Amino acid sequence: KKSTEQTLIQLVSRIYMCFIFFGMCFLQIERRMELVRMVLHIAHKKMAACLQGHVGADVDKRHKKLPLMSLSQAMLDGGVQLGEESMIGKMMELCGEAENMLAYEQSQHEVQLERDVLDPINQLAEVDIPNILKQRKQLVKLVLDYDSAKARWQASKSVFTAANNQSMAAKLDSLKDEMDEAHNKVEICKDQLAADMYNFFSKEGDYAHYYVMLLEAQAEYHRRSLASIESILPTVRSQQDTWTEKPAFGMALEEHLKRSGREIALPIEACVMMLLETGMREEGLFRIAAGASKLKKLKAALDCSTSQLEEFYSDPHAVAGALKSYLRELPEPLMTFQLYDDWIQASSVSDPDKRLQALWVICDRLPKANKANLRYLVKFLAKLAQESEVNKMTPSNIAIVLGPNLLWAKTEGSLAEMAAATSVHVVTIIEPIIQHSDWFFPDDVDFNVSGMFAMPTVPPHQPGYPGTPEPEQPPIDRRRPGSQGAPEAETPRKDRYPTHPRLLRQASRSTATSAFYVVANECVTCSCGYYEVGLNESCGINTCCSYNFSIQGFDNVSNGSDAAEFDTTEGYN
């Protein structure tokens, strides 16, 4: 009997030690599970906050309540209000349809996300883990019950005597049964708790997979959304490309002509037609700057492709300024970057005859659109130069003020270098092209090429205007310059060249002289794109300008009137 009691005591001690051990393990596991539950709860809360639809709603109900759907409806309504004639209206309708498709994809995505990710995480954080933690608390209660039953059994056993042997034995048996039952409950609860905990941590990889499913669902949603956008983008871009009303200033020449279906750029034709009407006899045209506000308004009107330009006819300087601004704002000059070096090289040819031939060859190599617009512009400038007695704009002066807007280097150095190198060369290129416009471009030009503008109404028999009969001139001698009165030694590359007037005058001189341009002062370009002319003059836009030109030469001219070849009227040197 004594041996049995000792064995029982040892068993109880071992069980108690096991409880202590498992209690420590369970405590560590409990702490970790509590941490997992808290982390999952926070993640679920943040993910639910990312959803824009009503939680628990089906696809259709969620779709109607999404912000994207509200945006889509607002765009569609705005497109209807603006109508088909508005580009903004067309774009709003197309984009409204796209937003509607994206809203539907988002509603499907959110429903899938709730079903496959949010609901399982919520179940784990709010139900499964709390149930396991409740079992832990239940185990603690059962252990206390077992300890109490054991204490009662031990107390009764200590007072057990022979006198009360029969009654105490029955009580001890009852207490022992109660202790054994409590012990069994503890073991069952402990086993269940251990199983649940082990099961939880064995499935930790499965629980972590919910976050992989989150990324996969998001990736699929974005793929479907991208496919929806890409399906409608070609239509949107097609509508955008077919819309012709785009700003002309700053747009590449070919793109503007293609978009507008024109042969001559609208700003060039519009400005030329207005100047033909009111500006041909305006002194200092292209030299005198216009008011900045008037110029800005005219440029904006031309960008809108409007033909309602009557208010600008009275300000030819604003019109001339707009034309210069358009040429300067072209991404590539009218005479092209590609041919820049060839132009400069041709202008450096010493022989006048060969220089003109070289210029013609390069002019013929211009792209079709550039050549057509240059021809149109040069023909107009030649008409303008015919009125130089009144407007003071000789070919030389026109070349000085307008040439730098027709050709410039792609990579310009310092302002002084550009003025000293590029601009002087440009003047020597543009001036002979204007002087001999009928040789470079022999065909007549219809300035109202688009038919948008009314032909100028001018007094009859006023030279230099379209529609005015020109005085009869002798047929043009199409031989090479310098070949007057002598048989031709070779066939020129271009045979439509009238005798160079400068050579005729020089042939009659007793002393051969030459003329050349030099820069008198340090030259800079104006940031507004206007190039100044004359001594210490400003373009009128920025006071920083000081683009000064001077002409030297003709030191030993036998006939002083020959110096009139270069205009020395007021404002020019």
C-alpha positions as CSV (number, residue, x, y, z in Angstrom):
1,K,0.0,0.0,0.0
2,K,2.8,2.4,0.9
3,S,4.5,1.5,-2.4
4,T,1.3,2.3,-4.3
5,E,1.0,5.7,-2.6
6,Q,4.6,6.6,-3.5
7,T,4.1,5.6,-7.1
8,L,0.9,7.7,-7.3
9,I,2.7,10.7,-5.8
10,Q,5.5,10.4,-8.3
11,L,3.0,10.2,-11.1
12,V,1.2,13.3,-9.9
13,S,4.5,15.1,-9.6
14,R,5.5,14.2,-13.2
15,I,2.1,15.3,-14.4
16,Y,2.5,18.6,-12.6
17,M,5.9,19.1,-14.1
18,C,4.5,18.3,-17.6
19,F,1.8,21.0,-16.9
20,I,4.5,23.4,-16.0
21,F,6.5,22.6,-19.2
22,F,3.5,22.6,-21.5
23,G,2.4,25.8,-19.8
24,M,5.6,27.5,-20.7
25,C,5.4,26.2,-24.3
26,F,1.8,27.2,-24.6
27,L,2.6,30.6,-23.3
28,Q,5.2,31.2,-26.0
29,I,2.9,29.9,-28.7
30,E,0.0,32.0,-27.3
31,R,2.1,35.1,-27.5
32,R,3.1,34.4,-31.1
33,M,-0.5,33.6,-32.1
34,E,-1.7,36.8,-30.5
35,L,1.0,38.7,-32.5
36,V,-0.1,37.0,-35.7
37,R,-3.8,37.8,-35.0
38,M,-3.0,41.5,-34.4
39,V,-0.9,41.7,-37.6
40,L,-3.6,40.0,-39.7
41,H,-6.3,42.2,-38.2
42,I,-4.4,45.4,-39.2
43,A,-3.6,44.1,-42.7
44,H,-7.2,43.2,-43.3
45,K,-8.4,46.6,-42.1
46,K,-6.0,48.4,-44.5
47,M,-6.9,46.1,-47.4
48,A,-10.6,46.7,-46.8
49,A,-9.9,50.5,-46.8
50,C,-8.4,50.2,-50.3
51,L,-11.7,48.9,-51.7
52,Q,-13.8,51.7,-53.2
53,G,-17.1,49.8,-53.4
54,H,-19.5,48.8,-50.7
55,V,-18.2,45.8,-48.8
56,G,-20.3,42.7,-49.4
57,A,-22.1,44.1,-52.5
58,D,-22.3,42.1,-55.7
59,V,-20.6,43.2,-58.9
60,D,-23.4,45.3,-60.4
61,K,-24.3,47.2,-57.2
62,R,-20.6,47.8,-56.5
63,H,-20.1,49.0,-60.1
64,K,-22.7,51.7,-59.8
65,K,-21.2,53.1,-56.6
66,L,-17.6,53.3,-57.7
67,P,-15.9,56.8,-58.1
68,L,-14.7,55.7,-61.5
69,M,-18.3,55.2,-62.6
70,S,-19.2,58.7,-61.4
71,L,-16.3,60.0,-63.4
72,S,-17.4,58.0,-66.4
73,Q,-21.0,59.4,-66.2
74,A,-19.7,63.0,-65.8
75,M,-17.5,62.6,-68.9
76,L,-20.3,61.1,-71.0
77,D,-22.7,63.9,-69.9
78,G,-20.1,66.6,-70.7
79,G,-19.4,65.0,-74.1
80,V,-23.1,65.2,-75.0
81,Q,-23.3,68.8,-73.9
82,L,-20.3,69.9,-75.9
83,G,-21.4,67.9,-79.0
84,E,-19.6,66.2,-81.8
85,E,-18.2,69.5,-83.2
86,S,-16.0,69.9,-80.1
87,M,-12.8,67.9,-79.9
88,I,-13.1,68.1,-76.1
89,G,-16.6,66.6,-76.3
90,K,-15.4,63.7,-78.5
91,M,-12.5,63.0,-76.2
92,M,-14.8,63.1,-73.1
93,E,-17.2,60.6,-74.6
94,L,-14.5,58.2,-75.6
95,C,-12.7,58.5,-72.3
96,G,-16.0,58.2,-70.4
97,E,-16.5,54.8,-72.1
98,A,-13.0,53.8,-71.1
99,E,-13.6,54.8,-67.5
100,N,-16.8,52.8,-67.5
101,M,-14.9,49.7,-68.6
102,L,-12.3,50.3,-65.9
103,A,-15.0,50.7,-63.3
104,Y,-16.5,47.3,-64.2
105,E,-13.1,45.7,-64.1
106,Q,-12.5,47.2,-60.7
107,S,-15.8,46.0,-59.3
108,Q,-15.0,42.4,-60.4
109,H,-11.6,42.7,-58.9
110,E,-12.9,43.9,-55.6
111,V,-15.5,41.1,-55.4
112,Q,-12.8,38.5,-56.1
113,L,-10.4,40.1,-53.6
114,E,-13.1,39.9,-50.9
115,R,-13.9,36.3,-51.6
116,D,-10.3,34.9,-52.0
117,V,-8.2,37.1,-49.7
118,L,-10.1,39.4,-47.3
119,D,-12.7,36.9,-46.0
120,P,-10.1,34.1,-45.3
121,I,-7.8,36.5,-43.5
122,N,-10.7,37.9,-41.5
123,Q,-11.8,34.4,-40.6
124,L,-8.3,33.6,-39.4
125,A,-7.8,36.8,-37.5
126,E,-11.2,37.1,-35.9
127,V,-12.4,33.5,-35.5
128,D,-9.8,30.8,-35.8
129,I,-7.0,32.3,-33.7
130,P,-9.4,33.7,-31.0
131,N,-10.9,30.2,-30.7
132,I,-7.5,28.7,-30.1
133,L,-6.7,31.4,-27.5
134,K,-10.0,30.6,-25.8
135,Q,-9.0,27.0,-25.5
136,R,-5.8,28.1,-23.8
137,K,-7.8,30.0,-21.2
138,Q,-10.0,26.9,-20.8
139,L,-7.0,24.8,-20.2
140,V,-5.8,27.2,-17.5
141,K,-9.2,26.9,-15.8
142,L,-9.2,23.1,-16.0
143,V,-5.7,23.0,-14.5
144,L,-6.9,25.1,-11.6
145,D,-9.8,22.7,-11.1
146,Y,-7.4,19.7,-11.2
147,D,-5.2,21.4,-8.6
148,S,-8.1,22.1,-6.4
149,A,-9.3,18.5,-6.6
150,K,-5.9,17.2,-5.9
151,A,-5.5,19.5,-2.9
152,R,-8.8,18.2,-1.4
153,W,-7.8,14.6,-2.0
154,Q,-4.4,15.1,-0.3
155,A,-6.0,16.9,2.6
156,S,-8.5,14.1,3.2
157,K,-5.8,11.6,2.9
158,S,-3.7,13.2,5.6
159,V,-6.5,12.8,8.2
160,F,-7.3,9.3,7.3
161,T,-7.2,7.0,10.5
162,A,-8.4,3.6,11.5
163,A,-11.3,4.9,13.5
164,N,-12.9,6.5,10.6
165,N,-11.5,4.1,8.1
166,Q,-14.7,3.1,6.4
167,S,-16.1,6.6,5.9
168,M,-12.8,8.2,5.0
169,A,-12.0,5.5,2.5
170,A,-15.2,6.2,0.6
171,K,-14.5,9.9,0.7
172,L,-11.0,9.4,-0.5
173,D,-12.2,7.2,-3.4
174,S,-14.7,10.0,-4.3
175,L,-12.0,12.7,-4.2
176,K,-9.7,10.5,-6.2
177,D,-12.3,9.9,-8.8
178,E,-12.9,13.7,-9.0
179,M,-9.2,14.3,-9.3
180,D,-8.9,11.7,-12.0
181,E,-11.8,13.2,-13.9
182,A,-10.2,16.7,-13.7
183,H,-7.0,15.3,-14.9
184,N,-8.7,13.6,-17.9
185,K,-10.3,17.0,-18.8
186,V,-7.0,18.7,-18.6
187,E,-5.4,16.1,-20.8
188,I,-8.2,16.3,-23.4
189,C,-8.1,20.1,-23.5
190,K,-4.3,20.1,-23.6
191,D,-4.3,17.6,-26.5
192,Q,-6.9,19.6,-28.3
193,L,-5.1,22.8,-27.8
194,A,-1.8,21.3,-28.8
195,A,-3.4,19.9,-31.9
196,D,-5.0,23.2,-32.9
197,M,-1.7,25.1,-32.3
198,Y,0.4,22.6,-34.2
199,N,-2.2,22.6,-37.0
200,F,-2.2,26.4,-37.2
201,F,1.6,26.6,-37.5
202,S,1.7,23.7,-39.9
203,K,-0.6,25.7,-42.2
204,E,1.2,29.0,-41.8
205,G,2.5,28.6,-45.4
206,D,-1.1,28.3,-46.6
207,Y,-2.1,31.4,-44.6
208,A,0.8,33.3,-46.1
209,H,-0.4,32.3,-49.6
210,Y,-3.3,34.7,-49.2
211,Y,-0.9,37.5,-49.7
212,V,0.4,35.9,-52.9
213,M,-3.2,35.6,-54.1
214,L,-3.5,39.3,-53.3
215,L,-0.7,40.2,-55.7
216,E,-1.9,37.7,-58.3
217,A,-5.4,39.2,-58.2
218,Q,-4.0,42.7,-58.5
219,A,-1.8,41.7,-61.4
220,E,-4.7,40.1,-63.2
221,Y,-6.9,43.2,-62.6
222,H,-4.2,45.5,-64.0
223,R,-3.7,43.3,-67.0
224,R,-7.4,43.4,-67.8
225,S,-7.6,47.1,-67.2
226,L,-4.6,47.6,-69.5
227,A,-6.2,45.5,-72.1
228,S,-9.4,47.6,-71.9
229,I,-7.4,50.9,-72.2
230,E,-5.4,49.5,-75.1
231,S,-8.5,48.4,-76.9
232,I,-9.9,52.0,-76.9
233,L,-6.6,54.0,-77.3
234,P,-6.4,53.5,-81.1
235,T,-9.8,55.1,-81.5
236,V,-8.9,57.9,-79.2
237,R,-5.6,58.6,-81.0
238,S,-7.4,58.3,-84.4
239,Q,-9.9,61.0,-83.4
240,Q,-7.0,63.1,-82.1
241,D,-5.0,62.8,-85.2
242,T,-7.9,63.6,-87.5
243,W,-8.6,66.8,-85.7
244,T,-7.0,69.5,-87.8
245,E,-7.4,72.5,-85.5
246,K,-4.0,72.4,-83.8
247,P,-1.7,75.4,-83.1
248,A,0.5,76.2,-86.1
249,F,3.2,78.1,-84.2
250,G,5.9,75.8,-83.0
251,M,4.6,72.8,-85.0
252,A,6.8,71.2,-87.6
253,L,6.0,72.5,-91.1
254,E,5.2,69.1,-92.7
255,E,3.0,68.1,-89.8
256,H,1.0,71.4,-90.0
257,L,0.6,71.0,-93.8
258,K,-0.5,67.4,-93.5
259,R,-2.9,68.1,-90.6
260,S,-4.5,71.1,-92.3
261,G,-4.4,69.7,-95.9
262,R,-2.6,72.9,-97.0
263,E,0.2,73.6,-99.5
264,I,1.3,76.8,-97.8
265,A,1.4,77.2,-94.0
266,L,-1.6,79.2,-92.8
267,P,0.5,81.8,-90.9
268,I,2.6,82.5,-94.0
269,E,-0.4,82.8,-96.4
270,A,-2.5,84.8,-93.9
271,C,0.3,87.3,-93.1
272,V,1.3,87.6,-96.8
273,M,-2.3,88.3,-97.9
274,M,-2.7,90.9,-95.2
275,L,0.5,92.6,-96.0
276,L,-0.3,92.6,-99.7
277,E,-3.5,94.5,-98.8
278,T,-2.1,97.2,-96.4
279,G,1.6,96.7,-95.8
280,M,3.5,96.9,-99.1
281,R,4.2,100.6,-98.7
282,E,4.8,100.6,-95.0
283,E,8.2,102.0,-94.1
284,G,10.4,99.7,-92.1
285,L,8.2,96.6,-92.5
286,F,9.8,93.6,-90.7
287,R,12.2,96.0,-89.0
288,I,9.8,98.0,-86.7
289,A,8.4,95.9,-83.9
290,A,4.7,95.8,-83.1
291,G,3.0,95.9,-79.8
292,A,3.5,92.7,-77.8
293,S,-0.2,92.4,-76.9
294,K,-1.4,92.9,-80.5
295,L,1.3,90.4,-81.7
296,K,0.2,87.8,-79.1
297,K,-3.4,88.2,-80.1
298,L,-2.7,87.8,-83.8
299,K,-0.6,84.6,-83.2
300,A,-3.4,83.2,-81.1
301,A,-5.9,83.9,-83.9
302,L,-3.7,82.2,-86.4
303,D,-3.3,79.2,-84.1
304,C,-7.1,78.9,-84.2
305,S,-7.1,78.8,-88.0
306,T,-9.6,81.6,-88.1
307,S,-10.0,83.7,-91.3
308,Q,-11.6,86.6,-89.3
309,L,-8.5,88.8,-89.3
310,E,-9.9,92.1,-90.4
311,E,-8.9,93.9,-87.2
312,F,-5.2,93.2,-88.0
313,Y,-5.1,94.7,-91.4
314,S,-4.6,98.1,-89.9
315,D,-1.4,97.0,-88.1
316,P,1.0,95.7,-90.8
317,H,3.9,95.7,-88.3
318,A,2.1,93.2,-86.1
319,V,1.4,91.0,-89.2
320,A,5.1,91.2,-90.2
321,G,6.1,90.4,-86.6
322,A,3.7,87.3,-86.6
323,L,5.3,86.1,-89.8
324,K,8.8,86.4,-88.4
325,S,7.7,84.7,-85.2
326,Y,6.2,81.8,-87.0
327,L,9.4,81.2,-89.0
328,R,11.6,81.5,-86.0
329,E,9.4,79.1,-83.9
330,L,9.5,76.3,-86.4
331,P,11.3,73.3,-84.8
332,E,13.5,73.3,-88.0
333,P,14.2,76.4,-90.1
334,L,12.4,76.7,-93.4
335,M,15.8,76.2,-95.2
336,T,16.5,73.1,-93.0
337,F,19.2,72.0,-90.6
338,Q,20.3,69.3,-93.0
339,L,21.4,71.8,-95.7
340,Y,22.8,74.4,-93.3
341,D,26.4,73.6,-94.0
342,D,25.7,73.5,-97.8
343,W,24.1,76.9,-97.7
344,I,27.0,78.4,-95.8
345,Q,29.5,76.8,-98.1
346,A,27.7,78.1,-101.2
347,S,27.6,81.6,-99.7
348,S,31.4,81.5,-99.4
349,V,32.0,80.9,-103.1
350,S,34.0,83.9,-104.3
351,D,32.8,83.9,-107.9
352,P,29.3,85.5,-108.0
353,D,28.2,83.4,-111.0
354,K,29.2,80.1,-109.4
355,R,27.8,81.2,-106.0
356,L,24.4,81.7,-107.5
357,Q,24.6,78.4,-109.3
358,A,25.5,76.7,-106.0
359,L,22.6,78.4,-104.2
360,W,20.2,77.3,-106.9
361,V,21.4,73.7,-106.6
362,I,20.9,73.7,-102.8
363,C,17.5,75.3,-103.2
364,D,16.4,72.6,-105.5
365,R,17.4,70.0,-102.9
366,L,15.0,71.4,-100.3
367,P,12.1,69.1,-99.3
368,K,9.0,69.7,-101.4
369,A,7.0,71.4,-98.6
370,N,9.9,73.6,-97.6
371,K,10.6,74.6,-101.2
372,A,7.0,75.5,-101.9
373,N,6.8,77.7,-98.8
374,L,10.2,79.3,-99.5
375,R,9.1,80.0,-103.1
376,Y,5.9,81.6,-101.9
377,L,7.7,83.7,-99.3
378,V,10.5,84.8,-101.6
379,K,8.0,85.8,-104.3
380,F,6.3,88.0,-101.8
381,L,9.5,89.5,-100.5
382,A,10.5,90.3,-104.1
383,K,7.3,92.2,-104.5
384,L,8.0,94.0,-101.2
385,A,11.4,95.0,-102.4
386,Q,9.9,96.6,-105.6
387,E,8.4,99.2,-103.2
388,S,11.7,99.9,-101.6
389,E,11.6,103.6,-102.7
390,V,8.7,104.0,-100.2
391,N,9.1,101.2,-97.6
392,K,12.9,101.4,-97.5
393,M,13.0,97.6,-97.6
394,T,15.6,96.6,-100.2
395,P,16.6,93.0,-100.7
396,S,19.6,93.7,-98.5
397,N,17.5,95.1,-95.7
398,I,14.9,92.3,-96.0
399,A,17.7,89.7,-95.8
400,I,19.2,91.4,-92.7
401,V,15.9,91.4,-90.7
402,L,14.3,88.2,-92.0
403,G,17.2,86.0,-93.0
404,P,18.1,84.8,-89.5
405,N,14.5,83.5,-89.2
406,L,14.9,81.4,-92.3
407,L,18.2,79.6,-91.5
408,W,20.1,79.0,-88.4
409,A,22.5,76.4,-87.0
410,K,21.2,73.4,-85.2
411,T,23.6,73.8,-82.3
412,E,24.3,77.5,-81.9
413,G,27.3,78.7,-79.9
414,S,27.6,82.0,-78.1
415,L,25.4,84.8,-79.2
416,A,28.4,86.8,-80.5
417,E,29.6,83.8,-82.5
418,M,26.2,83.3,-84.1
419,A,25.8,87.0,-85.0
420,A,29.3,87.2,-86.5
421,A,29.3,83.9,-88.4
422,T,25.8,82.6,-89.1
423,S,23.8,85.8,-89.7
424,V,26.3,87.4,-92.1
425,H,26.3,84.3,-94.2
426,V,22.5,84.1,-94.1
427,V,22.3,87.7,-95.4
428,T,24.5,86.8,-98.4
429,I,22.3,83.8,-99.0
430,I,18.9,85.4,-98.8
431,E,19.7,88.7,-100.5
432,P,20.5,87.2,-104.0
433,I,17.6,84.8,-103.8
434,I,15.2,87.8,-103.3
435,Q,17.0,89.9,-106.0
436,H,16.7,87.1,-108.5
437,S,13.5,85.5,-107.4
438,D,12.2,85.0,-110.9
439,W,15.4,83.1,-111.8
440,F,15.2,80.8,-108.7
441,F,11.4,80.4,-109.0
442,P,10.4,81.3,-112.6
443,D,6.7,80.4,-112.3
444,D,4.1,82.9,-111.1
445,V,2.6,82.5,-107.6
446,D,-1.1,82.7,-106.7
447,F,-0.8,84.2,-103.3
448,N,-4.4,83.4,-102.3
449,V,-3.6,79.7,-102.8
450,S,-6.2,78.4,-100.4
451,G,-9.0,80.8,-101.5
452,M,-9.6,81.8,-97.9
453,F,-8.7,85.4,-98.3
454,A,-10.0,88.2,-100.6
455,M,-7.6,89.5,-103.1
456,P,-6.2,93.0,-102.3
457,T,-8.0,95.9,-103.7
458,V,-5.5,98.6,-104.8
459,P,-5.5,101.6,-107.0
460,P,-5.1,100.6,-110.7
461,H,-1.6,100.5,-112.2
462,Q,0.2,100.5,-108.9
463,P,3.2,98.3,-109.4
464,G,4.1,95.6,-106.9
465,Y,0.6,94.3,-106.1
466,P,-1.1,91.2,-107.4
467,G,-3.5,91.9,-110.1
468,T,-1.7,95.0,-111.2
469,P,-0.4,94.8,-114.8
470,E,3.4,95.1,-114.7
471,P,5.2,97.2,-117.3
472,E,6.4,95.3,-120.3
473,Q,9.9,94.1,-119.9
474,P,12.3,92.7,-122.4
475,P,12.6,88.9,-122.5
476,I,14.9,87.5,-119.9
477,D,18.3,86.5,-121.0
478,R,18.6,83.0,-119.6
479,R,22.4,82.7,-120.2
480,R,24.8,82.3,-117.3
481,P,25.8,85.5,-115.6
482,G,28.9,87.2,-117.1
483,S,28.3,85.5,-120.5
484,Q,26.7,88.6,-122.2
485,G,27.8,88.9,-125.8
486,A,30.0,85.8,-125.7
487,P,29.4,82.3,-126.9
488,E,28.5,79.9,-124.1
489,A,31.4,77.6,-123.2
490,E,29.3,75.1,-121.3
491,T,25.7,74.3,-120.5
492,P,24.8,75.7,-117.1
493,R,23.1,73.6,-114.5
494,K,20.3,76.2,-114.4
495,D,19.8,78.3,-117.6
496,R,17.1,80.7,-116.3
497,Y,19.4,83.3,-114.9
498,P,19.1,87.0,-116.0
499,T,22.3,89.0,-116.2
500,H,23.5,89.9,-112.8
501,P,23.0,93.7,-112.4
502,R,26.0,94.1,-110.1
503,L,28.3,92.6,-112.6
504,L,27.0,95.0,-115.3
505,R,27.8,98.0,-113.1
506,Q,31.2,96.7,-112.1
507,A,32.1,96.1,-115.7
508,S,31.7,99.8,-116.4
509,R,34.0,100.8,-113.5
510,S,37.5,101.9,-114.1
511,T,38.6,100.3,-110.8
512,A,37.2,97.0,-109.6
513,T,35.8,97.2,-106.1
514,S,34.1,94.8,-103.7
515,A,31.6,95.1,-101.0
516,F,31.4,93.0,-97.9
517,Y,29.5,92.9,-94.6
518,V,31.2,93.2,-91.2
519,V,29.8,93.3,-87.7
520,A,30.5,96.7,-86.3
521,N,29.8,96.0,-82.6
522,E,29.4,92.9,-80.5
523,C,26.3,91.2,-81.8
524,V,23.7,89.3,-79.8
525,T,20.4,87.8,-80.5
526,C,17.2,88.9,-79.0
527,S,15.5,86.2,-76.9
528,C,12.2,87.1,-78.6
529,G,13.5,85.9,-81.9
530,Y,13.8,89.3,-83.6
531,Y,17.1,90.4,-85.1
532,E,17.9,94.0,-85.0
533,V,19.2,96.1,-87.8
534,G,20.8,99.4,-88.0
535,L,23.1,101.2,-85.7
536,N,22.2,100.8,-82.0
537,E,18.6,99.9,-82.8
538,S,16.4,97.6,-80.8
539,C,13.7,95.2,-81.9
540,G,11.3,96.9,-79.5
541,I,10.5,93.7,-77.6
542,N,13.5,93.3,-75.3
543,T,15.7,96.2,-74.5
544,C,18.7,93.9,-74.3
545,C,18.9,93.7,-78.0
546,S,21.9,95.2,-79.8
547,Y,22.2,93.5,-83.2
548,N,24.1,96.0,-85.2
549,F,25.2,95.8,-88.8
550,S,27.5,98.0,-90.8
551,I,28.6,97.9,-94.4
552,Q,32.0,98.9,-95.6
553,G,33.6,99.0,-99.0
554,F,33.4,101.0,-102.2
555,D,36.4,103.0,-101.1
556,N,37.5,104.0,-104.6
557,V,34.2,104.1,-106.4
558,S,34.5,106.0,-109.7
559,N,30.9,107.0,-109.7
560,G,29.5,107.8,-106.2
561,S,25.9,106.8,-107.3
562,D,27.1,103.2,-107.4
563,A,27.0,103.1,-103.6
564,A,23.2,103.3,-103.8
565,E,23.3,99.6,-104.3
566,F,23.3,99.3,-100.5
567,D,20.4,101.2,-98.9
568,T,21.7,103.9,-96.7
569,T,18.4,105.5,-95.9
570,E,17.4,106.3,-92.3
571,G,17.8,103.4,-90.0
572,Y,20.1,101.3,-92.2
573,N,23.8,101.1,-92.8
